[in-house]
Amino acid sequence: MSSSDTPSVSAGFSLNASDYDKAVRYNIHGAKRLIDAMPGPSYANMLDVGCGTGFSTMAFVNRFGTAEITGVDAADGMLDQFRTKLAEQPGLEVTLHAADVLAMPVPDNHFDAVICSMAFHWFPKKAEAAVAMARPLKPGGDMAIMCSGRGAEHEFRQILTEIYPPVPQWIGTFDLVQRDIDEMEVYLEDAGLEILDIWMERRIRRVPVEEYLTRMRVVASHLNAGYTDEQLADLDAKITAATNKAAGPRGFEYTFTKLYAIARKPD
Ligand SMILES: C[S@@+](CC[C@H](N)C(=O)[O-])C[C@H]1O[C@@H](n2cnc3c(N)ncnc32)[C@H](O)[C@@H]1O
């Protein structure tokens, strides 16, 4: 792995891989909206970067009927979940690689489509990652990205800010992962792509506190590195109490902002 931050992110996803699909039901709908926004009309082959358990891959396959698929993910545990699903998809020709986005063992200018769904925000070097994802895209091919947008979950950030003692590595993550439209435009254009469509989706959700915290435990457990079990139990109790306090009668209300982009590699 070429990125120093990747092992802990991927280890966190591997650890919770079997709970992932259940915990992120909103991402499944988002993946479908991302794929629906791709111009098509068809793509002979596709690369899914940060493919995880493969539900975005399957949204793509369901829309375009593409049979030649390559998936790359740094977390073996997520790829194992994907392999299990593939047993029920006999018609597909799927190649999976456990690799970092910056070291993908895939050919240049080869794929008609490259997708990256809810993984880009975890890449520590975003400009380099955009270049690495553009490299295997064929001239004339399309890239589709969905990732966390600026402002997402500021309500939870506020809760973390008020926890004592402070949890700087958790609070700092918001700025590391979240991006706005103008920032994504720069990444994609510097990677030599032409943007076809780019937009931010802002939703307000109300969910039971336990559902909210379960999702955070699944998608952000790598942030626990460095804490003892005792410290984590203490933090978990404080965060649970503060989230319960912030919740209203209809549950914990939070903002979820997703950034979407569709771009093309010029011929
Ligand atoms: C939130 S999941 C998204 C999975 C899938 N694309 C989906 O739509 O559900 C993020 C995935 O990105 C992977 N990932 C994080 N950092 C990575 C990196 N630097 N290189 C490759 N994969 C990475 C994680 O292992 C995880 O499976």
PDBQT file of the ligand as one rigid body, heavy atoms in Angstrom, charges set to zero:
ROOT
HETATM    1  C1  LIG A 301     -17.825   3.544   2.264  1.00  0.00    +0.000 C 
HETATM    2  S1  LIG A 301     -17.058   2.227   1.411  1.00  0.00    +0.000 S 
HETATM    3  C2  LIG A 301     -17.806   2.301  -0.176  1.00  0.00    +0.000 C 
HETATM    4  C3  LIG A 301     -17.865   0.962  -0.842  1.00  0.00    +0.000 C 
HETATM    5  C4  LIG A 301     -18.651   0.887  -2.146  1.00  0.00    +0.000 C 
HETATM    6  N1  LIG A 301     -18.068   1.650  -3.218  1.00  0.00    +0.000 N 
HETATM    7  C5  LIG A 301     -20.090   1.305  -1.957  1.00  0.00    +0.000 C 
HETATM    8  O1  LIG A 301     -20.596   2.036  -2.811  1.00  0.00    +0.000 OA
HETATM    9  O2  LIG A 301     -20.660   0.892  -0.973  1.00  0.00    +0.000 OA
HETATM   10  C6  LIG A 301     -15.449   2.877   1.097  1.00  0.00    +0.000 C 
HETATM   11  C7  LIG A 301     -14.482   1.833   0.544  1.00  0.00    +0.000 C 
HETATM   12  O3  LIG A 301     -13.283   2.490   0.117  1.00  0.00    +0.000 OA
HETATM   13  C8  LIG A 301     -12.179   1.644   0.439  1.00  0.00    +0.000 C 
HETATM   14  N2  LIG A 301     -10.977   2.453   0.510  1.00  0.00    +0.000 N 
HETATM   15  C9  LIG A 301     -10.693   3.415   1.422  1.00  0.00    +0.000 A 
HETATM   16  N3  LIG A 301      -9.494   3.951   1.165  1.00  0.00    +0.000 NA
HETATM   17  C10 LIG A 301      -9.011   3.328   0.058  1.00  0.00    +0.000 A 
HETATM   18  C11 LIG A 301      -7.818   3.477  -0.723  1.00  0.00    +0.000 A 
HETATM   19  N4  LIG A 301      -6.893   4.373  -0.395  1.00  0.00    +0.000 N 
HETATM   20  N5  LIG A 301      -7.665   2.699  -1.813  1.00  0.00    +0.000 NA
HETATM   21  C12 LIG A 301      -8.612   1.778  -2.152  1.00  0.00    +0.000 A 
HETATM   22  N6  LIG A 301      -9.765   1.600  -1.452  1.00  0.00    +0.000 NA
HETATM   23  C13 LIG A 301      -9.958   2.367  -0.365  1.00  0.00    +0.000 A 
HETATM   24  C14 LIG A 301     -12.577   1.042   1.771  1.00  0.00    +0.000 C 
HETATM   25  O4  LIG A 301     -11.840  -0.126   2.028  1.00  0.00    +0.000 OA
HETATM   26  C15 LIG A 301     -14.067   0.787   1.578  1.00  0.00    +0.000 C 
HETATM   27  O5  LIG A 301     -14.356  -0.499   1.093  1.00  0.00    +0.000 OA
ENDROOT
TORSDOF 0
